[in-house]
Amino acid sequence: MQQRTAPGGAPAPLAALTSELGVLYGGDWSPEQWDPAVWPEDVALMREAGVNLVTVGVFAWSSMEPEEGRLELGWLDTVLDHLHAGGVAVDLATPTASPPPWLAHRYPTSSAVDRSGVRMAVGSRNHFCPSSPDYRRAARGIAGALVERYGSHPAVRMWHIGNEFGQVCFCDLCADGFRRWLQVRHGSLDALNAAWGTAFWSQRYADWQEIVPPRVAPYIRNPGQSLDHRRFASDLLLGLYREQRDLVRAAAPGVPVTTNLMGFHPHTDDARWAPELDVVSEDHYPDPADPDGHLLQALQDDLARGIGGGRPWVQMEQAAGGVNWRPHNVPKTPARMRLDSLRAVARGSDASLFFQWRQSLAGAEKWHSALLPAAGPDTRLHRAVRAHGAELRRLRPVVGARVPAEVALVFDWSSWWAAQEPAAPSDRLDVLDLLREWYRPLHAANVTADVVPPWADLTPYRLVLAPQLHLVEDADVPGLRAVVERGDVLVLGPWSAALDGHGRLRPGRFPAPFTDLVGGSGEEYVPLAAPVAVEGVLGAHRVGDWAERLRTDGGEALLVARGGDLDGVPLVVTRRHASGGTGVYAGALLPPAATGALVAHAVAAAGVAPAAAGLPAGVEAVRRGPVLFLLNTTGGPVPLDGLGGRRDLLTDAVLGRRQVLEPDGVLALATSDAAGAGPGTAGPLDG
């Protein structure tokens, strides 16, 4: 079977940096929090730990510009010179995520206003209004000063715009921006009124000035208005990013520019942001106390890779131990820190970066872990940090390599936002829960998947799964239909294609654009008062919470309800076409066993193979370029057979036929084409 890989374009600017340094290792460093006498010690310890990249300046605006127009950058000169002399590259941040107090004091409208009309105060972070001309002028000023001064500094090898964008403001300035955005999107008030259905509840607008953001209202807000405001808020922040990015590109062409996205974050459409980044960067903070923590991290890793077109990405932030913002901050063990770091590398990251280098002694994040704890370098954690730096240097064979995937999981922010609106048939169809549950059997079977938007190029994938594509833009329908038309497999989950791109119901039987593909159609959504028994090709199960009244239309049923009002109603329908392609629609919230059976059925129909076969349950396998990564998520030791003659790049050891993989242990097995790996030995783990 011919292997197909994920799409992508020309090499990103990151390649020049990683080809020189290998896997990037380090994290955020905040020298402004420390006496300058500490800086040389920090750089020396970084070198001992194998750190080759640090992010500087993220929250340093008040140290760089303590008063409006008065720049103090001499300390940053010293910091960058220290790092360059020590062989540590710099990801220099524009510090615009957290304006200094003088900005809000002098320009009160530079601070954001919440949905209730309360203006945010200083004393935290992210309090700015992204529409404020005063904020944007000040942000351009400090960003421009940094670019002018350090655009050609030899230490600065990457630029980092802002930090964790996600601010939403409801002030009058943002209301004006929202109106301008709506005029571009809809063109006329008549078109807007039609899109939002404003004839309902007497909401028809006769003047653009009548429109306001979805502030606090007596009852349910117009869902079309809310959906468009979410899109506007994401676009507004993206414009802010672009404004600073373009300053950098003009002064430092060829140096990668990025910002740290946050995975499945509700305030930015990361799939729309990704093409604007020279390299996708993500912050991941899986909870070590969550039994699904490893699963959720893998899913977010696959999102970072998928929205970037399959290219290598950057793990910009993760915790070395505990965090400070959960109610009960269970820390990672050093083994879990290593496992999470190597999982990101296995799934396509060319960097393993942390927040932060040295633990803060004051402020809101003083209880957040760091690569260098407050207790100092003679600690279990820092010894593990040094050991990890040494083994990351041995992973050069994966740098720049891709992760092959023949499965796409479709996820769309607009669809997620629309599905979150109140006054729906049920609140039990959680989009992220469904995405996780459809991903779980893929992960368990070591079938690699890219998480992509519906408008991505889907031609590289044999199997396309859309767990809940509640809203489908008309422009995205042809690409989804083409999956089946070219002979591959498309599976749609419950409540899919219910809405068009404006959030309006699609008339007719559902899923309206795809009924002929899936061989069936529905007429009624049925939230369930009690579980319903189902049986069929996918086994015997009980469905709770949600079902849909379907019928077959030239297709066949994979699951049929037995008993009650839905007796005899098909709940999962499918149709195989002359092209060889197959369409499937699951009109029920299936329990885990039935979801697993459905996904396994689709994987088999598509002819997709796992990254490695014959592994014990709980051993995660991912192929990246010439390396097969095996990660133990079971919590106990796992014996593995068939490894004789394999070389583990992490230890540079040749393995015996039987190998015990310790709890949270990782192997990076070189294949015959890995640099310096030797011939290797074929075995049951070879795909």
C-alpha positions in Angstrom: 0.0 0.0 0.0 1.4 3.4 -1.0 2.0 5.6 2.0 0.6 9.1 1.8 1.8 11.9 4.1 0.2 15.1 5.4 0.2 18.2 3.2 2.7 21.0 3.5 4.6 23.7 1.5 8.1 25.0 1.4 10.4 24.5 4.5 9.7 27.0 7.2 12.4 29.5 8.4 12.7 27.3 11.6 14.7 24.8 9.6 17.8 27.1 9.5 17.8 27.2 13.3 17.1 23.6 14.0 19.6 22.3 11.4 22.2 24.2 13.4 21.1 23.5 17.0 19.1 20.3 16.7 16.0 19.9 18.9 15.5 23.3 20.6 15.6 23.0 24.4 15.0 25.6 27.0 12.1 28.0 27.9 11.1 31.4 29.2 13.8 33.3 31.1 12.9 36.5 33.0 16.2 38.1 33.9 14.4 41.3 34.8 13.2 39.6 37.9 16.7 39.0 39.1 19.9 40.8 40.2 22.3 41.0 37.2 24.8 39.2 39.3 22.7 36.1 38.8 22.7 36.3 35.0 26.1 34.7 34.4 25.3 31.8 36.7 22.0 31.3 34.8 23.8 31.1 31.4 26.4 28.7 32.8 23.7 26.4 34.2 21.8 26.6 30.9 24.9 25.4 29.0 25.4 22.5 31.5 21.7 21.5 31.0 22.0 21.5 27.2 19.7 24.5 26.9 20.1 26.1 23.4 17.1 28.5 23.2 15.4 30.8 25.7 12.5 33.2 25.3 13.2 36.6 26.8 11.1 39.6 27.3 7.5 38.3 27.4 6.4 40.3 30.4 9.2 42.9 30.5 7.5 45.9 29.1 7.6 47.9 32.4 11.3 47.1 32.6 12.0 48.2 29.0 9.8 51.3 29.2 9.3 52.3 32.8 7.7 55.6 31.7 6.0 56.5 28.5 8.7 57.3 25.9 11.6 56.5 28.3 13.4 53.4 27.1 15.8 51.4 29.3 17.3 48.6 27.2 20.8 48.5 28.4 20.0 45.6 30.7 18.6 43.7 27.7 21.8 44.4 25.8 23.8 42.7 28.5 21.4 39.8 28.7 21.6 39.1 25.0 25.3 39.4 25.0 25.6 37.0 27.9 23.5 34.5 26.1 25.3 34.8 22.8 28.6 34.4 24.5 27.3 31.3 26.2 26.0 29.8 22.9 22.3 30.1 23.8 20.0 31.4 21.1 17.2 33.8 21.9 13.5 33.9 21.0 12.9 37.6 21.6 9.4 38.5 22.6 7.5 41.8 22.1 6.2 42.4 25.6 2.8 43.6 24.6 0.7 41.0 26.4 0.9 42.9 29.7 1.0 46.7 29.4 2.7 48.6 32.2 0.5 50.5 34.7 1.3 53.9 33.2 -0.6 53.0 30.0 -3.9 52.4 31.7 -3.3 55.4 34.1 -2.7 57.8 31.2 -5.1 56.2 28.7 -8.0 54.6 30.6 -9.7 53.4 27.4 -6.6 51.2 26.6 -7.9 48.7 29.2 -10.6 46.1 28.2 -14.2 46.1 29.2 -16.1 42.9 30.0 -19.5 41.8 28.8 -21.1 43.6 31.8 -19.5 46.9 31.0 -16.8 46.7 33.8 -13.4 48.1 32.7 -10.5 45.9 33.7 -7.9 47.1 36.2 -4.1 46.7 36.2 -2.5 44.3 38.6 -2.8 41.2 36.5 -2.0 40.6 32.8 -3.9 40.7 29.5 -6.0 43.7 30.5 -5.6 45.6 27.3 -8.3 46.5 24.7 -7.1 45.2 21.3 -9.0 48.0 19.5 -7.5 50.9 21.6 -5.5 53.2 19.4 -3.5 54.2 22.5 -2.6 50.6 23.2 -1.8 49.8 19.6 0.4 52.9 19.3 2.3 52.0 22.4 2.6 48.4 21.4 4.0 49.3 18.0 6.4 51.7 19.7 7.9 49.1 22.0 7.9 46.4 19.4 9.5 48.8 16.8 12.2 49.9 19.3 13.1 46.2 20.0 13.2 45.4 16.3 15.3 48.4 15.4 17.8 47.6 18.2 18.0 43.8 18.0 16.9 42.9 14.5 20.4 42.0 13.5 21.7 40.9 17.0 23.4 37.5 16.5 21.7 36.0 19.5 18.2 36.7 18.3 17.2 33.7 16.2 13.4 33.8 16.6 10.7 36.4 17.4 7.8 35.9 19.7 4.8 38.3 19.3 2.9 38.9 22.5 1.8 36.0 24.5 -1.2 33.6 24.5 -3.6 35.9 22.6 -7.2 35.5 23.8 -8.4 38.9 25.1 -12.0 39.7 24.3 -13.3 43.3 24.9 -16.9 44.7 24.7 -16.1 48.4 24.9 -17.4 51.1 22.5 -14.1 51.0 20.5 -14.6 47.3 19.9 -18.2 47.9 19.0 -17.1 50.3 16.3 -14.6 47.7 15.1 -17.3 45.0 15.1 -19.5 47.1 12.9 -16.7 47.7 10.4 -16.0 43.9 10.4 -19.7 43.1 9.8 -19.8 45.6 6.9 -17.0 43.8 5.2 -18.4 40.3 5.9 -22.0 41.0 5.0 -21.8 44.0 2.6 -25.3 45.3 3.5 -27.7 45.5 6.4 -30.2 43.4 4.4 -27.6 40.6 4.1 -26.8 40.9 7.8 -30.5 40.8 8.8 -31.0 37.7 6.6 -27.9 36.0 8.0 -28.9 36.7 11.6 -32.6 36.1 11.2 -33.4 39.4 12.8 -37.1 39.1 11.9 -37.3 36.9 15.0 -37.9 38.9 18.2 -38.1 42.2 16.3 -34.3 42.6 16.0 -34.1 43.9 12.5 -31.4 46.6 12.1 -32.0 49.8 10.1 -28.6 51.4 10.8 -25.1 50.0 11.4 -24.8 52.1 14.6 -27.7 50.1 16.2 -25.5 47.0 16.3 -23.6 46.3 19.5 -21.4 43.4 20.7 -23.2 40.6 22.5 -23.2 42.3 25.9 -25.3 41.2 28.9 -28.9 40.9 27.8 -32.2 40.0 29.6 -32.5 36.6 27.9 -30.9 34.5 25.1 -28.9 36.6 22.6 -29.1 36.2 18.9 -26.8 33.2 18.0 -25.8 34.7 14.7 -24.7 37.8 16.4 -22.7 35.8 19.0 -21.1 33.6 16.3 -20.0 36.6 14.2 -18.6 38.4 17.3 -16.4 35.4 18.2 -15.1 35.4 14.6 -14.5 39.2 14.9 -12.7 38.9 18.2 -10.3 36.3 16.8 -9.7 38.3 13.7 -9.1 41.5 15.7 -6.3 39.8 17.7 -4.9 38.3 14.5 -4.6 41.8 13.1 -2.8 42.9 16.2 -0.3 40.0 15.8 0.2 40.8 12.1 0.9 44.5 12.9 3.9 43.6 15.1 4.9 40.6 12.9 5.3 42.8 9.9 7.6 45.2 11.8 9.8 42.2 12.5 9.8 40.8 9.0 10.8 44.2 7.6 13.8 44.5 9.9 14.8 40.8 10.2 13.9 38.9 7.0 14.3 35.2 7.2 14.1 35.0 11.0 11.0 33.0 12.1 8.2 34.9 13.7 5.6 33.2 15.9 3.3 33.4 18.9 2.2 30.8 21.3 -1.2 29.4 20.6 -3.1 27.4 23.2 -4.6 24.4 21.4 -8.4 24.1 21.8 -8.7 27.6 23.1 -12.1 29.2 22.8 -11.1 32.8 21.8 -8.8 32.3 18.8 -9.5 30.3 15.6 -6.0 28.7 15.6 -6.6 27.1 12.2 -7.0 30.6 10.7 -4.0 31.9 12.6 -1.6 29.1 11.6 -0.9 30.3 8.1 0.1 33.7 9.5 2.9 32.1 11.7 6.3 31.1 10.3 6.0 28.1 12.6 3.1 27.0 14.7 3.9 27.2 18.4 1.7 25.7 21.1 1.5 25.8 24.9 0.6 22.4 26.4 -0.2 21.8 30.1 -1.6 18.3 30.5 -2.7 17.5 34.0 -0.6 14.6 35.4 -3.5 13.7 37.8 -5.9 13.2 34.8 -5.9 9.7 33.5 -6.6 11.1 30.1 -3.7 13.6 30.4 -1.5 11.8 27.9 -4.4 11.3 25.5 -5.3 15.0 25.6 -1.7 16.0 25.1 -1.3 13.7 22.1 -4.6 15.2 20.6 -3.3 18.8 21.0 0.1 17.8 19.5 -1.8 16.4 16.5 -3.7 19.7 16.3 -0.4 21.7 16.2 0.9 19.5 13.5 -2.4 19.4 11.5 -3.1 23.1 11.4 0.5 23.7 10.3 0.1 21.5 7.2 2.2 18.7 8.7 5.3 20.8 9.1 7.4 20.6 12.3 6.1 22.9 15.1 7.3 24.3 18.4 6.4 23.1 21.9 6.7 26.7 23.3 5.5 26.1 26.9 5.0 23.1 29.2 5.5 22.5 32.9 8.5 20.8 34.3 6.6 20.0 37.5 3.5 21.5 39.0 1.6 24.6 37.8 0.0 27.3 39.9 -3.5 27.7 38.5 -5.2 24.4 39.2 -7.1 24.0 42.5 -4.8 21.1 43.4 -1.5 21.2 41.5 -0.2 17.7 41.3 3.3 17.9 39.9 4.8 15.9 37.2 7.5 13.4 38.2 10.8 13.8 36.3 9.8 10.7 34.3 6.5 12.3 33.4 8.2 15.5 32.4 10.5 13.5 30.1 7.6 11.5 28.7 5.5 14.6 27.8 8.5 16.3 26.3 9.4 13.3 24.1 5.7 12.8 23.1 5.7 16.3 21.6 8.9 15.6 19.7 7.6 12.3 18.5 4.4 14.0 17.2 6.3 16.6 15.2 7.8 19.3 17.5 11.3 20.4 16.8 11.4 22.0 20.2 10.9 21.2 23.9 10.5 24.5 25.7 9.2 25.1 29.2 7.8 27.8 31.4 10.1 28.7 32.9 13.9 28.6 33.3 14.3 29.9 36.9 11.4 29.8 39.4 10.0 33.2 40.3 10.3 34.3 44.0 7.3 36.7 43.8 4.2 37.3 41.8 1.2 35.3 40.7 3.3 32.4 39.3 5.8 31.9 42.1 4.4 28.4 42.7 4.8 27.4 39.1 7.6 24.9 38.5 10.7 25.8 36.6 13.7 24.0 35.0 15.7 25.5 37.8 13.7 25.3 41.0 13.9 27.8 43.9 15.8 25.1 45.8 18.6 25.3 43.3 20.5 23.0 40.9 21.2 20.3 43.4 17.6 18.9 43.1 16.0 15.8 41.6 14.2 17.9 39.0 17.2 19.9 37.8 19.3 16.7 37.5 16.5 15.3 35.3 16.6 18.5 33.3 20.3 18.1 32.6 19.9 14.5 31.7 17.0 15.3 29.3 19.1 18.0 27.6 21.8 15.4 26.8 19.3 12.9 25.3 17.6 15.5 23.2 20.9 16.2 21.5 20.8 12.6 20.3 17.5 13.1 18.4 18.9 15.1 15.5 17.7 12.4 13.1 14.1 13.5 13.6 14.7 17.3 13.3 12.7 18.5 10.3 11.1 15.1 9.7 7.4 14.7 9.3 4.9 12.4 11.0 3.0 10.4 8.4 -0.8 10.3 8.9 -3.5 8.8 6.7 -6.3 9.8 9.0 -7.7 13.3 9.5 -9.9 14.4 12.4 -11.9 17.5 11.4 -12.3 20.3 13.9 -13.6 23.8 13.2 -13.8 26.7 15.6 -16.9 28.3 14.1 -18.7 25.0 14.3 -17.6 24.6 18.0 -18.7 28.1 18.8 -22.1 27.6 17.1 -22.6 24.3 19.0 -22.0 26.1 22.3 -24.9 28.4 21.9 -27.7 28.0 24.4 -31.3 27.1 23.6 -30.2 23.9 21.7 -32.0 20.5 21.9 -29.5 19.4 24.5 -26.4 20.6 26.3 -24.9 17.0 26.4 -23.3 17.1 23.0 -20.0 18.6 24.0 -17.7 19.1 20.9 -14.4 18.6 22.7 -15.7 15.5 24.5 -16.8 14.0 21.2 -13.5 14.8 19.6 -11.7 13.1 22.5 -13.9 10.0 22.4 -13.4 9.6 18.7 -9.7 10.1 19.0 -9.4 7.6 21.9 -9.6 4.4 19.8 -7.2 5.8 17.2 -4.7 6.6 19.9 -5.2 3.2 21.5 -4.6 1.4 18.1 -1.6 3.7 17.4 -3.2 5.0 14.2 -1.8 8.5 13.7 -4.2 11.3 12.8 -3.8 15.0 11.9 -6.4 17.4 13.4 -7.3 19.7 10.6 -10.0 22.3 9.7 -12.7 21.3 7.1 -11.2 23.7 4.6 -7.8 21.9 4.6 -6.6 19.8 1.7 -8.1 16.4 2.6 -6.6 14.5 -0.4 -3.7 13.0 1.5 -6.1 11.1 3.9 -7.7 7.8 3.4 -10.0 8.3 6.3 -11.6 11.6 7.4 -13.5 11.6 10.7 -15.7 14.6 11.7 -16.9 13.8 15.2 -19.3 16.8 15.3 -19.2 19.3 12.4 -22.3 21.0 13.6 -21.8 24.0 11.3 -20.6 23.5 7.7 -19.8 26.4 5.4 -21.1 25.9 1.8 -17.5 26.4 0.6 -16.3 23.4 2.6 -18.9 21.0 1.3 -17.2 20.1 -2.0 -13.9 19.1 -0.2 -15.7 16.9 2.3 -17.8 15.2 -0.5 -14.7 14.7 -2.5 -13.4 12.3 0.2 -16.0 9.7 -0.8 -16.0 10.6 -4.5 -12.3 9.8 -4.8 -12.7 6.4 -3.1 -11.9 7.2 0.6 -13.9 7.1 3.8 -15.8 10.0 5.4 -17.5 9.6 8.8 -19.8 12.3 10.2 -20.8 12.3 13.9 -24.1 13.4 15.5 -25.7 16.8 15.0 -23.4 17.4 12.0 -24.2 19.7 9.1 -27.2 21.1 11.0 -26.3 24.7 10.3 -24.9 26.7 7.4 -22.0 29.2 7.7 -24.2 31.9 9.3 -25.5 29.5 11.9 -28.9 29.1 10.3 -30.7 25.7 10.2 -30.2 23.9 6.9 -33.8 23.0 5.7 -34.7 19.5 4.6 -33.6 16.1 5.9 -30.2 16.1 7.6 -27.2 16.0 7.2 -28.5 18.1 4.2 -25.4 18.3 2.1 -24.3 14.7 2.6 -27.5 12.5 2.8 -26.7 10.8 -0.6 -23.1 10.1 0.5 -24.1 8.4 3.8 -27.1 6.5 2.4 -29.6 7.9 4.9 -31.3 11.0 6.3 -32.9 12.3 9.4 -36.0 14.2 10.4 -35.8 14.7 14.1 -33.2 15.2 16.9 -34.2 13.1 19.9 -32.6 13.9 23.3 -33.2 10.8 25.4 -34.9 10.5 28.7 -33.6 7.0 29.2 -30.9 4.8 27.5 -32.0 3.0 24.3 -30.7 -0.5 23.3 -29.1 -0.7 19.9 -27.6 -3.6 17.9 -26.1 -4.3 14.5 -22.8 -4.7 12.7 -21.1 -2.6 15.4 -22.4 -4.9 18.2 -25.0 -4.5 20.9 -24.9 -1.4 23.1 -27.0 1.1 25.0 -27.2 4.7 23.7 -27.9 7.5 26.2 -28.6 11.2 26.0 -28.9 11.7 22.3 -30.3 9.9 19.2 -31.7 11.0 15.8 -34.6 9.7 13.9 -33.0 8.5 10.7 -34.0 6.3 7.8 -31.9 4.5 5.1 -32.0 6.0 1.6 -30.0 3.6 -0.5 -27.7 2.7 2.3 -27.6 0.3 5.1 -27.8 0.5 8.9 -24.8 -0.3 11.1 -26.8 0.2 14.3 -30.6 0.0 14.9 -32.6 1.0 18.0 -34.5 -1.7 19.7 -37.5 -0.9 21.9 -39.3 2.3 22.8 -40.3 5.1 20.5 -37.2 4.6 18.3 -37.8 0.9 17.8 -36.4 -0.2 14.4 -34.9 3.3 13.7 -31.4 3.2 12.2 -29.0 5.3 14.3 -25.8 4.7 12.2 -26.1 4.6 8.4 -23.6 4.0 5.7 -23.3 3.7 1.9 -20.5 2.3 -0.3 -20.2 4.0 -3.7 -19.1 3.0 -7.1 -15.9 5.1 -6.6 -15.0 2.6 -3.8 -15.6 5.3 -1.2 -17.8 5.1 1.8 -19.9 7.6 3.7 -21.1 7.1 7.3 -23.3 9.1 9.5 -23.6 8.3 13.2 -26.8 9.9 14.4 -26.3 9.1 18.1 -24.1 9.9 21.0 -22.5 6.5 21.1 -21.0 4.9 24.3 -17.2 4.3 24.2 -17.4 0.7 23.1 -19.7 1.6 20.2 -17.5 4.6 19.3 -14.5 2.2 19.3 -16.3 -0.2 17.0 -17.3 2.5 14.6 -13.8 4.0 14.4 -12.3 0.5 13.9 -14.9 -0.3 11.2 -13.9 2.9 9.4 -10.1 2.3 9.8 -10.5 -1.2 8.3 -12.7 0.1 5.4 -10.1 2.8 4.6 -7.2 0.3 4.8 -5.2 2.4 7.3 -2.3 0.7 9.2 -1.1 1.6 12.6 2.4 3.1 13.3 3.3 -0.2 14.8 1.5 -3.5 15.4 1.6 -6.1 18.1 2.3 -3.8 21.0 0.8 -4.2 24.5 -2.1 -1.9 25.4 -1.0 1.4 26.7 2.2 1.6 24.7 1.9 4.6 22.4 3.7 4.3 19.1 4.4 7.2 16.7 6.7 7.2 13.6 8.5 10.4 12.8 10.9 10.2 9.9 13.4 7.5 10.5 12.5 6.9 14.1 9.7 4.9 15.8 8.9 6.3 19.3 7.4 3.9 21.9 6.0 5.6 25.0 4.7 3.7 28.1 1.5 5.3 29.4 0.4 2.2 31.5 1.8 3.3 34.8 3.8 0.0 35.2 6.7 -1.8 33.5 5.9 -3.3 30.1 7.9 -6.1 28.5 8.4 -5.8 24.7 9.6 -8.5 22.4 11.1 -8.3 18.9 13.5 -5.5 19.6 16.7 -7.4 19.1 19.3 -5.4 17.2 17.4 -2.1 17.4 19.2 1.0 18.4 17.6 3.4 20.9 18.7 6.9 20.0 18.0 8.2 23.5 20.7 6.0 25.1 22.7 5.0 22.0 22.3 1.4 23.1 21.6 -1.7 21.0 18.6 -3.5 22.5 18.2 -7.2 23.2 15.3 -9.1 21.9 13.3 -8.6 25.1 13.2 -5.1 26.6 11.3 -3.9 29.7 9.9 -0.4 29.1 9.8 1.2 32.5 6.7 3.3 33.7 6.7 6.6 31.7 9.6 5.2 29.8 10.4 6.0 26.1 12.3 4.3 23.4 13.3 6.1 20.1 14.1 3.2 17.8 16.2 4.0 14.8 15.3 2.4 11.5 18.0 1.5 8.9 17.9 5.0 7.3 18.5 6.9 10.5 21.8 8.7 10.5 24.4 6.5 12.3 21.9 3.9 13.3 23.3 0.9 11.5 21.2 -1.7 9.7 18.8 -2.5 12.5 16.7 -5.7 12.5 13.3 -6.0 11.0 10.6 -7.3 13.4 7.0 -7.1 14.3 7.2 -3.4 15.0 8.1 -2.6 11.4 5.3 -1.1 9.4 
